[in-house]
Amino acid sequence: MNNVLLTFLIIFSLVLCSCQNIERSESEFYRDFNIGRTVGKMNVGQLRPKSSGQSVSTSITETTDRRRETNVEFSIDNTTHTTFDNRVFLEDLRASITAQLSNSEITSVSGGTAEESFYFNYAIDHTIQGSVEVIGTVVEGDRYKLWCIVRERVGDDLSE
C-alpha cells in the first residue's frame, strides 16, 4: 500500500511540475538598457538630472512578458545662450538608441516618430519581440520630462 501511495505522489508531483510555466531570459538589450544613462552619455549641456523613477513588471504564462517604465526629470539650463530644442534632442536620442539596438545585434522591425515621441519595435530570431517607446516634453519652461517604456515578450516561437 505504501508503494502505491508513494508512486502516486511521485507521478502527481511530476505532472504538477510539468504544468508550471517557466520564466524565460530577457535580451541583453532589455537587461542593460537605461534611458537615464543613455542621456548621460549624450552629454547634453543644457540638461541637468533632477530625479528619476522606475517600475518593473513580469508576467509568466506560455511566454514571459516584461515591462519597464522609467521617468526621468531634468532641469533645463538656458544660460548657455542657446535654447533647448526638444525635437533635435529626441532625434539624437533616437539615433543613440538605434545604435544600442544595432550593437546588441537586434533587428529593428518597425518604428515611428511624432512631435514629442518615437518608438521602435524589435525582434530577435522568432523567440523575442520587444518595443521601446520614448516621450519627451518641456514642462513649465525650465523642466524636461522623459518617459521610456521598454516591453519584451519571450517565447518559443512568436512568429505566428
C-alpha positions as CSV (number, residue, x, y, z in Angstrom):
1,M,0.0,0.0,0.0
2,N,2.8,2.4,0.8
3,N,4.5,1.7,-2.5
4,V,1.2,2.6,-4.4
5,L,0.8,5.8,-2.4
6,L,4.5,6.7,-3.0
7,T,4.2,6.0,-6.7
8,F,1.0,8.1,-6.9
9,L,2.7,11.0,-5.2
10,I,5.7,10.9,-7.5
11,I,3.6,10.8,-10.6
12,F,1.4,13.6,-9.3
13,S,4.5,15.7,-8.5
14,L,5.9,15.2,-12.0
15,V,2.6,16.2,-13.7
16,L,2.3,19.2,-11.5
17,C,5.9,20.3,-12.2
18,S,5.5,19.9,-16.0
19,C,2.4,22.1,-16.0
20,Q,4.2,25.1,-14.5
21,N,5.3,27.9,-16.7
22,I,8.9,28.8,-16.9
23,E,10.4,32.3,-16.9
24,R,12.5,32.9,-20.0
25,S,15.5,35.1,-20.1
26,E,15.3,38.6,-21.4
27,S,17.5,40.0,-24.1
28,E,20.8,41.7,-23.3
29,F,19.3,45.0,-24.6
30,Y,16.4,44.8,-22.2
31,R,18.6,43.8,-19.3
32,D,21.2,46.6,-19.9
33,F,19.2,49.5,-21.4
34,N,18.9,52.5,-19.2
35,I,17.4,55.8,-20.6
36,G,19.0,58.0,-17.9
37,R,22.4,56.5,-18.6
38,T,21.9,56.9,-22.3
39,V,21.1,60.6,-22.0
40,G,24.1,61.0,-19.6
41,K,26.4,59.6,-22.3
42,M,25.0,62.0,-24.8
43,N,26.4,64.8,-22.7
44,V,23.6,67.3,-23.4
45,G,25.0,70.5,-21.7
46,Q,21.6,72.0,-21.1
47,L,20.0,69.1,-19.2
48,R,20.8,68.6,-15.5
49,P,19.3,65.4,-13.9
50,K,16.9,66.1,-11.1
51,S,15.0,62.9,-10.3
52,S,14.1,59.5,-11.8
53,G,11.8,56.6,-11.0
54,Q,11.2,53.2,-12.4
55,S,8.7,50.4,-12.3
56,V,9.1,46.9,-13.5
57,S,6.6,44.0,-14.0
58,T,6.9,40.5,-15.3
59,S,4.1,38.1,-16.3
60,I,4.8,34.4,-16.9
61,T,2.4,32.3,-18.9
62,E,3.3,30.4,-22.1
63,T,5.5,33.5,-22.8
64,T,7.4,35.7,-20.4
65,D,6.2,39.3,-20.7
66,R,8.3,42.1,-19.2
67,R,7.7,45.8,-18.9
68,R,9.9,48.5,-17.5
69,E,8.8,52.1,-17.3
70,T,11.3,54.8,-16.4
71,N,10.7,58.5,-16.0
72,V,13.5,61.0,-15.7
73,E,13.2,64.7,-14.9
74,F,15.8,67.3,-15.8
75,S,16.2,70.9,-15.2
76,I,16.9,72.9,-18.4
77,D,19.9,75.3,-18.2
78,N,19.4,78.0,-20.8
79,T,22.2,80.2,-19.6
80,T,24.5,78.8,-22.3
81,H,22.8,81.3,-24.7
82,T,21.1,78.6,-26.7
83,T,17.6,77.4,-26.3
84,F,16.9,73.7,-25.6
85,D,15.4,72.1,-28.7
86,N,13.3,69.1,-27.9
87,R,13.0,68.0,-31.5
88,V,16.7,67.9,-32.0
89,F,17.3,66.2,-28.7
90,L,14.8,63.5,-29.5
91,E,16.4,62.9,-32.9
92,D,19.8,62.5,-31.2
93,L,18.3,60.2,-28.5
94,R,16.6,58.1,-31.2
95,A,19.9,57.7,-33.0
96,S,21.7,56.7,-29.8
97,I,19.1,54.0,-29.0
98,T,19.2,52.8,-32.6
99,A,23.0,52.3,-32.2
100,Q,22.4,50.4,-28.9
101,L,19.9,48.1,-30.7
102,S,22.4,47.6,-33.5
103,N,25.3,46.9,-31.1
104,S,23.1,44.3,-29.4
105,E,22.5,42.6,-32.8
106,I,18.8,43.3,-32.6
107,T,16.7,43.7,-35.7
108,S,14.5,46.8,-35.6
109,V,11.3,45.7,-37.2
110,S,9.5,49.0,-37.4
111,G,9.3,52.4,-35.7
112,G,7.9,55.8,-36.0
113,T,8.2,59.4,-34.7
114,A,5.8,62.1,-33.6
115,E,6.5,65.7,-32.4
116,E,7.4,64.7,-28.9
117,S,7.9,60.9,-29.1
118,F,9.3,58.0,-31.0
119,Y,9.2,54.2,-30.8
120,F,10.9,51.1,-32.1
121,N,9.6,47.5,-32.4
122,Y,12.3,44.9,-32.5
123,A,12.8,41.1,-32.8
124,I,15.5,38.6,-32.1
125,D,15.0,35.4,-34.2
126,H,11.5,34.2,-33.6
127,T,11.8,34.0,-29.8
128,I,11.9,37.6,-28.6
129,Q,9.7,40.6,-29.6
130,G,10.1,44.0,-28.0
131,S,9.4,47.7,-28.2
132,V,10.9,50.9,-26.9
133,E,8.7,54.0,-26.5
134,V,10.1,57.4,-25.6
135,I,8.2,60.6,-24.9
136,G,9.9,63.9,-24.0
137,T,8.4,67.2,-23.2
138,V,9.3,70.6,-21.7
139,V,7.3,71.3,-18.6
140,E,6.9,74.8,-17.1
141,G,9.7,76.2,-19.3
142,D,12.6,75.1,-17.2
143,R,12.0,71.4,-16.6
144,Y,12.2,68.5,-19.0
145,K,10.4,65.2,-18.5
146,L,11.4,62.0,-20.3
147,W,9.3,58.8,-20.2
148,C,10.5,55.5,-21.6
149,I,8.7,52.2,-21.7
150,V,10.5,49.0,-22.8
151,R,8.4,45.9,-23.3
152,E,9.6,42.4,-24.2
153,R,7.9,39.1,-24.9
154,V,9.9,35.9,-24.9
155,G,8.6,32.6,-26.0
156,D,9.4,29.5,-28.1
157,D,8.1,30.8,-31.4
158,L,6.5,34.2,-31.7
159,S,6.4,34.4,-35.5
160,E,2.7,33.3,-35.6
